[in-house]
Amino acid sequence: MAGQPRFPTNCGTSSSPAAAVWNRGDNLVASRENPAHSEIWQRPHGEGRPGMDKEELLLRYECEGGEDLYAEAKPKFEAALAATPGDARLLNNYGYLLECHGRRMIRTAAGYYQQAIDADPDWVKPRFQQIGALSALRDASEVIPRYEARLAEHPDDATAYQLLALAYRYDHDHGSAARVIAAGLERFPADPGLIEQQGDVYAESGRPEDALAWWRRAAQAAPDDYGISMHYSAAFLLERLGRLAGAADEWRFIIGWCEDHDATIEATWPRQMLQRIEAALGAS
């Protein structure tokens, strides 16, 4: 149907059976081996509206979808939390309601990215956006065959290497990602996207100094319209390493770049990050 996402929104928002995916810590669907495992599953069930309690609304929302169920369940949980804010199970179930909602919204976003891809196949941004969205759902593997085929058909396209490497990385197949990046760099040694992803692979495999070095190379190779994503990566990594002065320098660079490009809104969050780092430096 026109205007609707193409990706399914089945239980758990995954193409896998819901019970196999979501039986973690009794949230919420019972396992196929033990259909009475969920605490909520054990209570008596009615026929639905009218009079569904918040637990049944949550269970139905998880398995059936329907934003009307979410809209009905959310204020019931909030009212219950206002009365008993320290109830651990209530807090957990409300968190799970929000998680289910968030995953469904991300799945919807992935569908709209697909529509953008269909509308303009040569525009690569929605392809990268879609891989990122699917990774949040642990479903990046869905697009790996697509980008394997794209690379096989277009081995002279640096972006094809970037897309497949990103899909592999977000599917946690770092070995395959590294092989694709290496092959891409043989053909396109100055491509900033491949250079940056090489740094990403090093960061993900516990080689921080190599990661920082490759991100510096990416920053040098990148044209002005590429952006400065590698500086954000470096700022976060340096902070994790405890090198706060270096992280602060990265945030100052990012703020300066935003100011130079009239990106005043985009500079707000980096300023907040720099203030936090400077406060930590002052306290040390």
TIZADREN-889399 format. One record per residue (C-alpha): residue number from 1; residue in one letter; chain; x, y, z. Coordinates in nm, 2 decimals. Each point is the difference from the previous one (the first is absolute). Layout:
BEGIN
+-----+-----+-------+--------+--------+--------+
!   n ! res ! chain !     xx !     yy !     zz !
+-----+-----+-------+--------+--------+--------+
! NUM !   A !     A !      X !      Y !      Z !
...
+-----+-----+-------+--------+--------+--------+
END
This chain:
BEGIN
+-----+-----+-------+--------+--------+--------+
!   n ! res ! chain !     xx !     yy !     zz !
+-----+-----+-------+--------+--------+--------+
!   1 !   M !     A !   0.00 !   0.00 !   0.00 !
!   2 !   A !     A !   0.14 !   0.34 !  -0.09 !
!   3 !   G !     A !   0.13 !   0.20 !   0.28 !
!   4 !   Q !     A !   0.05 !  -0.30 !   0.23 !
!   5 !   P !     A !   0.33 !  -0.14 !   0.11 !
!   6 !   R !     A !   0.11 !  -0.31 !  -0.18 !
!   7 !   F !     A !   0.16 !  -0.17 !   0.29 !
!   8 !   P !     A !  -0.23 !  -0.23 !   0.21 !
!   9 !   T !     A !  -0.09 !   0.10 !   0.35 !
!  10 !   N !     A !  -0.07 !  -0.35 !   0.14 !
!  11 !   C !     A !   0.04 !  -0.09 !   0.36 !
!  12 !   G !     A !   0.33 !   0.12 !   0.14 !
!  13 !   T !     A !   0.06 !   0.19 !  -0.33 !
!  14 !   S !     A !   0.22 !  -0.28 !  -0.13 !
!  15 !   S !     A !  -0.05 !  -0.25 !  -0.28 !
!  16 !   S !     A !   0.09 !  -0.27 !   0.26 !
!  17 !   P !     A !  -0.28 !  -0.16 !   0.20 !
!  18 !   A !     A !  -0.08 !   0.23 !   0.29 !
!  19 !   A !     A !   0.02 !  -0.27 !   0.27 !
!  20 !   A !     A !   0.35 !  -0.09 !  -0.11 !
!  21 !   V !     A !   0.11 !   0.36 !   0.01 !
!  22 !   W !     A !  -0.16 !   0.15 !   0.30 !
!  23 !   N !     A !  -0.01 !  -0.26 !   0.27 !
!  24 !   R !     A !   0.27 !   0.18 !   0.20 !
!  25 !   G !     A !  -0.06 !   0.05 !   0.37 !
!  26 !   D !     A !  -0.37 !  -0.08 !  -0.03 !
!  27 !   N !     A !  -0.06 !   0.28 !  -0.23 !
!  28 !   L !     A !  -0.26 !  -0.08 !  -0.11 !
!  29 !   V !     A !  -0.09 !  -0.27 !  -0.25 !
!  30 !   A !     A !   0.03 !  -0.36 !   0.13 !
!  31 !   S !     A !   0.25 !  -0.22 !  -0.16 !
!  32 !   R !     A !  -0.11 !  -0.28 !  -0.24 !
!  33 !   E !     A !   0.15 !  -0.26 !   0.23 !
!  34 !   N !     A !  -0.17 !   0.15 !   0.31 !
!  35 !   P !     A !  -0.31 !   0.18 !  -0.10 !
!  36 !   A !     A !  -0.08 !   0.10 !   0.36 !
!  37 !   H !     A !   0.34 !   0.15 !   0.07 !
!  38 !   S !     A !  -0.10 !   0.37 !   0.00 !
!  39 !   E !     A !  -0.13 !   0.14 !   0.32 !
!  40 !   I !     A !  -0.26 !   0.20 !  -0.20 !
!  41 !   W !     A !  -0.10 !  -0.30 !  -0.21 !
!  42 !   Q !     A !  -0.11 !  -0.19 !   0.30 !
!  43 !   R !     A !  -0.28 !   0.24 !   0.10 !
!  44 !   P !     A !  -0.35 !  -0.05 !  -0.13 !
!  45 !   H !     A !  -0.08 !   0.14 !  -0.34 !
!  46 !   G !     A !  -0.32 !   0.17 !  -0.10 !
!  47 !   E !     A !  -0.12 !   0.07 !  -0.35 !
!  48 !   G !     A !   0.17 !   0.34 !  -0.02 !
!  49 !   R !     A !  -0.19 !   0.34 !   0.02 !
!  50 !   P !     A !  -0.18 !   0.12 !   0.19 !
!  51 !   G !     A !   0.19 !  -0.01 !   0.33 !
!  52 !   M !     A !   0.34 !  -0.12 !  -0.10 !
!  53 !   D !     A !   0.26 !   0.06 !   0.28 !
!  54 !   K !     A !   0.34 !   0.15 !  -0.08 !
!  55 !   E !     A !   0.17 !  -0.34 !   0.00 !
!  56 !   E !     A !  -0.24 !  -0.14 !  -0.26 !
!  57 !   L !     A !   0.04 !   0.32 !  -0.21 !
!  58 !   L !     A !   0.38 !  -0.05 !   0.02 !
!  59 !   L !     A !  -0.02 !  -0.36 !  -0.11 !
!  60 !   R !     A !  -0.23 !   0.07 !  -0.29 !
!  61 !   Y !     A !   0.21 !   0.30 !  -0.11 !
!  62 !   E !     A !   0.31 !  -0.22 !   0.00 !
!  63 !   C !     A !  -0.16 !  -0.28 !  -0.20 !
!  64 !   E !     A !  -0.26 !   0.18 !  -0.21 !
!  65 !   G !     A !   0.12 !   0.36 !  -0.04 !
!  66 !   G !     A !  -0.24 !   0.28 !  -0.04 !
!  67 !   E !     A !   0.08 !   0.34 !   0.13 !
!  68 !   D !     A !  -0.34 !   0.03 !   0.16 !
!  69 !   L !     A !   0.11 !  -0.27 !   0.24 !
!  70 !   Y !     A !   0.31 !   0.20 !   0.09 !
!  71 !   A !     A !  -0.19 !   0.32 !   0.04 !
!  72 !   E !     A !  -0.24 !  -0.18 !   0.24 !
!  73 !   A !     A !   0.27 !  -0.18 !   0.20 !
!  74 !   K !     A !   0.24 !   0.29 !   0.05 !
!  75 !   P !     A !  -0.22 !   0.22 !   0.22 !
!  76 !   K !     A !  -0.10 !  -0.31 !   0.20 !
!  77 !   F !     A !   0.36 !  -0.08 !   0.08 !
!  78 !   E !     A !   0.08 !   0.36 !   0.08 !
!  79 !   A !     A !  -0.29 !   0.02 !   0.24 !
!  80 !   A !     A !   0.11 !  -0.32 !   0.17 !
!  81 !   L !     A !   0.35 !   0.13 !   0.03 !
!  82 !   A !     A !  -0.12 !   0.33 !   0.15 !
!  83 !   A !     A !  -0.16 !  -0.21 !   0.27 !
!  84 !   T !     A !   0.28 !  -0.25 !   0.05 !
!  85 !   P !     A !   0.32 !   0.15 !  -0.15 !
!  86 !   G !     A !   0.23 !  -0.26 !   0.16 !
!  87 !   D !     A !  -0.17 !  -0.31 !  -0.14 !
!  88 !   A !     A !   0.28 !  -0.19 !  -0.19 !
!  89 !   R !     A !  -0.23 !  -0.22 !  -0.21 !
!  90 !   L !     A !  -0.22 !   0.30 !  -0.09 !
!  91 !   L !     A !   0.31 !   0.20 !  -0.10 !
!  92 !   N !     A !   0.13 !  -0.29 !  -0.20 !
!  93 !   N !     A !  -0.33 !  -0.05 !  -0.19 !
!  94 !   Y !     A !  -0.04 !   0.37 !  -0.07 !
!  95 !   G !     A !   0.36 !   0.00 !  -0.13 !
!  96 !   Y !     A !  -0.09 !  -0.29 !  -0.23 !
!  97 !   L !     A !  -0.31 !   0.18 !  -0.13 !
!  98 !   L !     A !   0.22 !   0.29 !  -0.10 !
!  99 !   E !     A !   0.26 !  -0.24 !  -0.15 !
! 100 !   C !     A !  -0.27 !  -0.17 !  -0.21 !
! 101 !   H !     A !  -0.12 !   0.34 !  -0.11 !
! 102 !   G !     A !   0.35 !   0.12 !  -0.09 !
! 103 !   R !     A !   0.08 !  -0.31 !  -0.20 !
! 104 !   R !     A !  -0.32 !   0.03 !  -0.19 !
! 105 !   M !     A !   0.07 !   0.36 !  -0.08 !
! 106 !   I !     A !   0.36 !  -0.09 !  -0.11 !
! 107 !   R !     A !  -0.15 !  -0.27 !  -0.22 !
! 108 !   T !     A !  -0.24 !   0.25 !  -0.15 !
! 109 !   A !     A !   0.30 !   0.24 !  -0.06 !
! 110 !   A !     A !   0.18 !  -0.28 !  -0.19 !
! 111 !   G !     A !  -0.30 !  -0.04 !  -0.22 !
! 112 !   Y !     A !   0.00 !   0.37 !  -0.09 !
! 113 !   Y !     A !   0.37 !  -0.01 !  -0.07 !
! 114 !   Q !     A !  -0.08 !  -0.29 !  -0.24 !
! 115 !   Q !     A !  -0.26 !   0.22 !  -0.17 !
! 116 !   A !     A !   0.26 !   0.28 !  -0.03 !
! 117 !   I !     A !   0.24 !  -0.26 !  -0.16 !
! 118 !   D !     A !  -0.27 !  -0.10 !  -0.24 !
! 119 !   A !     A !  -0.08 !   0.36 !  -0.09 !
! 120 !   D !     A !   0.37 !   0.09 !  -0.06 !
! 121 !   P !     A !   0.22 !  -0.31 !  -0.04 !
! 122 !   D !     A !   0.31 !   0.21 !  -0.06 !
! 123 !   W !     A !  -0.03 !   0.19 !   0.33 !
! 124 !   V !     A !   0.21 !  -0.18 !   0.25 !
! 125 !   K !     A !  -0.09 !   0.17 !   0.32 !
! 126 !   P !     A !  -0.32 !  -0.19 !   0.07 !
! 127 !   R !     A !   0.19 !  -0.33 !  -0.06 !
! 128 !   F !     A !   0.24 !   0.09 !   0.28 !
! 129 !   Q !     A !  -0.28 !   0.12 !   0.21 !
! 130 !   Q !     A !  -0.19 !  -0.32 !  -0.05 !
! 131 !   I !     A !   0.29 !  -0.22 !   0.09 !
! 132 !   G !     A !   0.04 !   0.20 !   0.32 !
! 133 !   A !     A !  -0.37 !  -0.04 !   0.09 !
! 134 !   L !     A !   0.00 !  -0.37 !  -0.07 !
! 135 !   S !     A !   0.31 !  -0.04 !   0.22 !
! 136 !   A !     A !  -0.20 !   0.14 !   0.29 !
! 137 !   L !     A !  -0.24 !  -0.29 !  -0.06 !
! 138 !   R !     A !   0.29 !  -0.25 !  -0.04 !
! 139 !   D !     A !  -0.13 !  -0.05 !  -0.35 !
! 140 !   A !     A !   0.29 !   0.14 !  -0.21 !
! 141 !   S !     A !   0.04 !  -0.34 !  -0.15 !
! 142 !   E !     A !  -0.32 !   0.06 !  -0.21 !
! 143 !   V !     A !   0.18 !   0.23 !  -0.24 !
! 144 !   I !     A !   0.33 !  -0.19 !  -0.02 !
! 145 !   P !     A !  -0.10 !  -0.20 !  -0.31 !
! 146 !   R !     A !  -0.12 !   0.32 !  -0.17 !
! 147 !   Y !     A !   0.34 !   0.17 !   0.05 !
! 148 !   E !     A !   0.20 !  -0.32 !  -0.08 !
! 149 !   A !     A !  -0.18 !   0.00 !  -0.34 !
! 150 !   R !     A !   0.05 !   0.37 !  -0.04 !
! 151 !   L !     A !   0.37 !  -0.03 !   0.05 !
! 152 !   A !     A !   0.02 !  -0.30 !  -0.24 !
! 153 !   E !     A !  -0.17 !   0.21 !  -0.27 !
! 154 !   H !     A !   0.19 !   0.32 !   0.07 !
! 155 !   P !     A !   0.35 !  -0.08 !   0.11 !
! 156 !   D !     A !   0.12 !   0.34 !  -0.12 !
! 157 !   D !     A !  -0.23 !   0.18 !   0.24 !
! 158 !   A !     A !   0.16 !   0.10 !   0.33 !
! 159 !   T !     A !  -0.34 !   0.05 !   0.16 !
! 160 !   A !     A !  -0.09 !  -0.36 !  -0.06 !
! 161 !   Y !     A !   0.30 !  -0.11 !   0.22 !
! 162 !   Q !     A !  -0.11 !   0.25 !   0.26 !
! 163 !   L !     A !  -0.36 !  -0.12 !   0.02 !
! 164 !   L !     A !   0.09 !  -0.37 !   0.02 !
! 165 !   A !     A !   0.27 !   0.06 !   0.26 !
! 166 !   L !     A !  -0.24 !   0.20 !   0.21 !
! 167 !   A !     A !  -0.26 !  -0.27 !  -0.02 !
! 168 !   Y !     A !   0.25 !  -0.26 !   0.10 !
! 169 !   R !     A !   0.13 !   0.21 !   0.29 !
! 170 !   Y !     A !  -0.35 !   0.07 !   0.13 !
! 171 !   D !     A !  -0.07 !  -0.38 !  -0.02 !
! 172 !   H !     A !   0.32 !  -0.04 !   0.21 !
! 173 !   D !     A !   0.18 !  -0.19 !  -0.28 !
! 174 !   H !     A !   0.32 !   0.20 !   0.04 !
! 175 !   G !     A !   0.21 !  -0.25 !  -0.19 !
! 176 !   S !     A !  -0.22 !   0.04 !  -0.31 !
! 177 !   A !     A !  -0.01 !   0.37 !   0.04 !
! 178 !   A !     A !   0.38 !   0.02 !   0.02 !
! 179 !   R !     A !   0.04 !  -0.20 !  -0.31 !
! 180 !   V !     A !  -0.24 !   0.22 !  -0.20 !
! 181 !   I !     A !   0.17 !   0.32 !   0.13 !
! 182 !   A !     A !   0.34 !  -0.14 !  -0.09 !
! 183 !   A !     A !  -0.12 !  -0.09 !  -0.35 !
! 184 !   G !     A !  -0.15 !   0.34 !  -0.04 !
! 185 !   L !     A !   0.31 !   0.18 !   0.12 !
! 186 !   E !     A !   0.20 !  -0.19 !  -0.26 !
! 187 !   R !     A !  -0.21 !   0.16 !  -0.27 !
! 188 !   F !     A !  -0.07 !   0.33 !   0.17 !
! 189 !   P !     A !   0.28 !   0.07 !   0.24 !
! 190 !   A !     A !  -0.10 !   0.37 !   0.05 !
! 191 !   D !     A !  -0.37 !  -0.06 !   0.06 !
! 192 !   P !     A !  -0.09 !   0.17 !   0.34 !
! 193 !   G !     A !  -0.30 !  -0.23 !   0.06 !
! 194 !   L !     A !   0.21 !  -0.32 !  -0.02 !
! 195 !   I !     A !   0.29 !   0.16 !   0.19 !
! 196 !   E !     A !  -0.24 !   0.10 !   0.28 !
! 197 !   Q !     A !  -0.16 !  -0.34 !   0.01 !
! 198 !   Q !     A !   0.35 !  -0.16 !   0.04 !
! 199 !   G !     A !   0.03 !   0.22 !   0.31 !
! 200 !   D !     A !  -0.34 !  -0.12 !   0.12 !
! 201 !   V !     A !   0.10 !  -0.36 !  -0.04 !
! 202 !   Y !     A !   0.32 !   0.06 !   0.20 !
! 203 !   A !     A !  -0.20 !   0.17 !   0.27 !
! 204 !   E !     A !  -0.25 !  -0.29 !   0.01 !
! 205 !   S !     A !   0.29 !  -0.26 !   0.02 !
! 206 !   G !     A !   0.19 !   0.16 !   0.29 !
! 207 !   R !     A !   0.26 !   0.19 !  -0.19 !
! 208 !   P !     A !  -0.06 !   0.36 !   0.11 !
! 209 !   E !     A !   0.33 !   0.15 !  -0.12 !
! 210 !   D !     A !  -0.05 !  -0.14 !  -0.35 !
! 211 !   A !     A !  -0.36 !   0.12 !   0.00 !
! 212 !   L !     A !   0.11 !   0.36 !   0.09 !
! 213 !   A !     A !   0.27 !  -0.01 !  -0.26 !
! 214 !   W !     A !  -0.24 !  -0.11 !  -0.28 !
! 215 !   W !     A !  -0.26 !   0.26 !   0.11 !
! 216 !   R !     A !   0.27 !   0.27 !  -0.03 !
! 217 !   R !     A !   0.07 !  -0.13 !  -0.35 !
! 218 !   A !     A !  -0.38 !   0.01 !  -0.08 !
! 219 !   A !     A !  -0.02 !   0.36 !   0.12 !
! 220 !   Q !     A !   0.29 !   0.10 !  -0.23 !
! 221 !   A !     A !  -0.15 !  -0.18 !  -0.30 !
! 222 !   A !     A !  -0.36 !   0.12 !   0.04 !
! 223 !   P !     A !  -0.13 !   0.29 !  -0.21 !
! 224 !   D !     A !  -0.18 !   0.27 !   0.19 !
! 225 !   D !     A !  -0.35 !  -0.14 !  -0.09 !
! 226 !   Y !     A !   0.09 !  -0.35 !   0.14 !
! 227 !   G !     A !  -0.05 !   0.11 !   0.36 !
! 228 !   I !     A !   0.20 !  -0.06 !   0.32 !
! 229 !   S !     A !  -0.15 !  -0.32 !   0.14 !
! 230 !   M !     A !   0.36 !  -0.13 !   0.06 !
! 231 !   H !     A !   0.05 !   0.28 !   0.25 !
! 232 !   Y !     A !  -0.30 !  -0.11 !   0.20 !
! 233 !   S !     A !   0.13 !  -0.35 !   0.00 !
! 234 !   A !     A !   0.34 !   0.12 !   0.12 !
! 235 !   A !     A !  -0.16 !   0.21 !   0.28 !
! 236 !   F !     A !  -0.20 !  -0.29 !   0.14 !
! 237 !   L !     A !   0.29 !  -0.25 !  -0.03 !
! 238 !   L !     A !   0.25 !   0.24 !   0.17 !
! 239 !   E !     A !  -0.24 !   0.05 !   0.29 !
! 240 !   R !     A !  -0.04 !  -0.37 !   0.04 !
! 241 !   L !     A !   0.38 !  -0.03 !   0.02 !
! 242 !   G !     A !   0.00 !   0.27 !   0.27 !
! 243 !   R !     A !   0.18 !   0.25 !  -0.22 !
! 244 !   L !     A !  -0.23 !   0.28 !   0.08 !
! 245 !   A !     A !   0.23 !   0.28 !  -0.13 !
! 246 !   G !     A !   0.00 !  -0.16 !  -0.35 !
! 247 !   A !     A !  -0.37 !  -0.05 !   0.01 !
! 248 !   A !     A !  -0.05 !   0.37 !   0.09 !
! 249 !   D !     A !   0.22 !   0.09 !  -0.30 !
! 250 !   E !     A !  -0.23 !  -0.20 !  -0.23 !
! 251 !   W !     A !  -0.31 !   0.16 !   0.14 !
! 252 !   R !     A !   0.16 !   0.35 !  -0.05 !
! 253 !   F !     A !   0.07 !  -0.09 !  -0.36 !
! 254 !   I !     A !  -0.35 !  -0.12 !  -0.06 !
! 255 !   I !     A !  -0.15 !   0.31 !   0.15 !
! 256 !   G !     A !   0.23 !   0.22 !  -0.22 !
! 257 !   W !     A !  -0.09 !  -0.20 !  -0.31 !
! 258 !   C !     A !  -0.37 !   0.05 !   0.08 !
! 259 !   E !     A !   0.04 !   0.37 !   0.05 !
! 260 !   D !     A !   0.20 !   0.03 !  -0.32 !
! 261 !   H !     A !  -0.29 !  -0.17 !  -0.19 !
! 262 !   D !     A !  -0.28 !   0.20 !   0.17 !
! 263 !   A !     A !  -0.12 !  -0.32 !   0.17 !
! 264 !   T !     A !  -0.10 !   0.17 !   0.32 !
! 265 !   I !     A !  -0.26 !  -0.25 !   0.11 !
! 266 !   E !     A !   0.24 !  -0.29 !  -0.07 !
! 267 !   A !     A !   0.26 !   0.17 !   0.23 !
! 268 !   T !     A !  -0.23 !  -0.01 !   0.30 !
! 269 !   W !     A !   0.06 !  -0.36 !   0.10 !
! 270 !   P !     A !   0.38 !   0.01 !  -0.06 !
! 271 !   R !     A !   0.02 !   0.31 !   0.23 !
! 272 !   Q !     A !  -0.18 !  -0.20 !   0.27 !
! 273 !   M !     A !   0.25 !  -0.29 !  -0.05 !
! 274 !   L !     A !   0.29 !   0.24 !   0.03 !
! 275 !   Q !     A !  -0.13 !   0.15 !   0.31 !
! 276 !   R !     A !  -0.04 !  -0.34 !   0.16 !
! 277 !   I !     A !   0.36 !  -0.10 !  -0.10 !
! 278 !   E !     A !   0.14 !   0.33 !   0.13 !
! 279 !   A !     A !  -0.18 !  -0.04 !   0.33 !
! 280 !   A !     A !   0.15 !  -0.35 !   0.03 !
! 281 !   L !     A !   0.35 !   0.15 !  -0.08 !
! 282 !   G !     A !  -0.05 !   0.27 !   0.26 !
! 283 !   A !     A !  -0.10 !  -0.25 !   0.26 !
! 284 !   S !     A !   0.30 !  -0.23 !  -0.06 !
+-----+-----+-------+--------+--------+--------+
END
